[in-house]
């Protein structure tokens, strides 16, 4: 695919954006590396590298067993407008970024 000058974010090798149905990196598949996240994280969780992790609503990392959210080295995390990540908001929780 040739770079589309009318859409400057679409070109071979561009970063893929989640949920918009556009093939930004011109590999023939739109949104192929996207995972949506929303709600509560109540057990240990890892967001792996090689994916775009799109936070689509507020995330709360908390619970009686003190869950930990780990963001692996190389993971890309994006937030929808007005969305937040709360760690230990009203109970125990932790965040580890590698």
VOMARZA-517495 format. One record per residue (C-alpha): residue in one letter; y, x, z; residue number from 0. Coordinates in steps of 0.5 Angstrom, whole numbers, plus 500, padded with zeros to 3 digits. Layout:
residues N
<rec type="A" py="Y" px="X" pz="Z" seq="NUM"/>
...
END
This chain:
residues 98
<rec type="X" py="500" px="500" pz="500" seq="0"/>
<rec type="X" py="507" px="502" pz="498" seq="1"/>
<rec type="X" py="512" px="502" pz="504" seq="2"/>
<rec type="X" py="516" px="496" pz="504" seq="3"/>
<rec type="X" py="523" px="498" pz="504" seq="4"/>
<rec type="X" py="525" px="491" pz="506" seq="5"/>
<rec type="X" py="521" px="491" pz="512" seq="6"/>
<rec type="X" py="522" px="498" pz="515" seq="7"/>
<rec type="X" py="517" px="497" pz="521" seq="8"/>
<rec type="X" py="511" px="497" pz="515" seq="9"/>
<rec type="X" py="508" px="503" pz="512" seq="10"/>
<rec type="X" py="502" px="507" pz="512" seq="11"/>
<rec type="X" py="501" px="510" pz="519" seq="12"/>
<rec type="X" py="506" px="505" pz="523" seq="13"/>
<rec type="X" py="504" px="503" pz="530" seq="14"/>
<rec type="X" py="501" px="496" pz="530" seq="15"/>
<rec type="X" py="505" px="490" pz="533" seq="16"/>
<rec type="X" py="500" px="485" pz="537" seq="17"/>
<rec type="X" py="500" px="478" pz="535" seq="18"/>
<rec type="X" py="505" px="477" pz="529" seq="19"/>
<rec type="X" py="500" px="477" pz="524" seq="20"/>
<rec type="X" py="503" px="483" pz="520" seq="21"/>
<rec type="X" py="499" px="489" pz="518" seq="22"/>
<rec type="X" py="504" px="494" pz="520" seq="23"/>
<rec type="X" py="500" px="500" pz="519" seq="24"/>
<rec type="X" py="498" px="498" pz="512" seq="25"/>
<rec type="X" py="490" px="499" pz="513" seq="26"/>
<rec type="X" py="488" px="492" pz="511" seq="27"/>
<rec type="X" py="488" px="489" pz="517" seq="28"/>
<rec type="X" py="493" px="485" pz="522" seq="29"/>
<rec type="X" py="493" px="486" pz="529" seq="30"/>
<rec type="X" py="486" px="490" pz="529" seq="31"/>
<rec type="X" py="488" px="494" pz="536" seq="32"/>
<rec type="X" py="491" px="489" pz="540" seq="33"/>
<rec type="X" py="489" px="486" pz="547" seq="34"/>
<rec type="X" py="493" px="481" pz="550" seq="35"/>
<rec type="X" py="493" px="481" pz="558" seq="36"/>
<rec type="X" py="496" px="475" pz="562" seq="37"/>
<rec type="X" py="495" px="473" pz="570" seq="38"/>
<rec type="X" py="492" px="476" pz="576" seq="39"/>
<rec type="X" py="488" px="482" pz="576" seq="40"/>
<rec type="X" py="483" px="482" pz="582" seq="41"/>
<rec type="X" py="478" px="487" pz="581" seq="42"/>
<rec type="X" py="479" px="495" pz="579" seq="43"/>
<rec type="X" py="481" px="494" pz="571" seq="44"/>
<rec type="X" py="482" px="500" pz="566" seq="45"/>
<rec type="X" py="486" px="499" pz="560" seq="46"/>
<rec type="X" py="483" px="504" pz="555" seq="47"/>
<rec type="X" py="487" px="508" pz="550" seq="48"/>
<rec type="X" py="486" px="507" pz="543" seq="49"/>
<rec type="X" py="489" px="500" pz="544" seq="50"/>
<rec type="X" py="495" px="496" pz="544" seq="51"/>
<rec type="X" py="495" px="492" pz="551" seq="52"/>
<rec type="X" py="500" px="486" pz="550" seq="53"/>
<rec type="X" py="503" px="483" pz="557" seq="54"/>
<rec type="X" py="504" px="476" pz="555" seq="55"/>
<rec type="X" py="505" px="473" pz="561" seq="56"/>
<rec type="X" py="507" px="476" pz="568" seq="57"/>
<rec type="X" py="501" px="480" pz="571" seq="58"/>
<rec type="X" py="499" px="481" pz="578" seq="59"/>
<rec type="X" py="495" px="486" pz="581" seq="60"/>
<rec type="X" py="493" px="484" pz="588" seq="61"/>
<rec type="X" py="487" px="482" pz="592" seq="62"/>
<rec type="X" py="484" px="483" pz="598" seq="63"/>
<rec type="X" py="479" px="488" pz="595" seq="64"/>
<rec type="X" py="486" px="492" pz="593" seq="65"/>
<rec type="X" py="484" px="492" pz="586" seq="66"/>
<rec type="X" py="487" px="498" pz="582" seq="67"/>
<rec type="X" py="490" px="498" pz="575" seq="68"/>
<rec type="X" py="489" px="504" pz="571" seq="69"/>
<rec type="X" py="492" px="505" pz="564" seq="70"/>
<rec type="X" py="489" px="511" pz="561" seq="71"/>
<rec type="X" py="492" px="516" pz="557" seq="72"/>
<rec type="X" py="494" px="514" pz="550" seq="73"/>
<rec type="X" py="494" px="507" pz="552" seq="74"/>
<rec type="X" py="500" px="503" pz="549" seq="75"/>
<rec type="X" py="503" px="498" pz="553" seq="76"/>
<rec type="X" py="508" px="493" pz="551" seq="77"/>
<rec type="X" py="511" px="487" pz="554" seq="78"/>
<rec type="X" py="513" px="480" pz="551" seq="79"/>
<rec type="X" py="521" px="479" pz="553" seq="80"/>
<rec type="X" py="522" px="477" pz="560" seq="81"/>
<rec type="X" py="515" px="479" pz="563" seq="82"/>
<rec type="X" py="513" px="483" pz="569" seq="83"/>
<rec type="X" py="508" px="487" pz="572" seq="84"/>
<rec type="X" py="507" px="486" pz="579" seq="85"/>
<rec type="X" py="503" px="491" pz="584" seq="86"/>
<rec type="X" py="501" px="489" pz="591" seq="87"/>
<rec type="X" py="506" px="483" pz="590" seq="88"/>
<rec type="X" py="503" px="479" pz="596" seq="89"/>
<rec type="X" py="497" px="483" pz="597" seq="90"/>
<rec type="X" py="494" px="490" pz="596" seq="91"/>
<rec type="X" py="494" px="493" pz="589" seq="92"/>
<rec type="X" py="495" px="499" pz="586" seq="93"/>
<rec type="X" py="497" px="502" pz="579" seq="94"/>
<rec type="X" py="495" px="509" pz="576" seq="95"/>
<rec type="X" py="497" px="511" pz="570" seq="96"/>
<rec type="X" py="494" px="517" pz="567" seq="97"/>
END
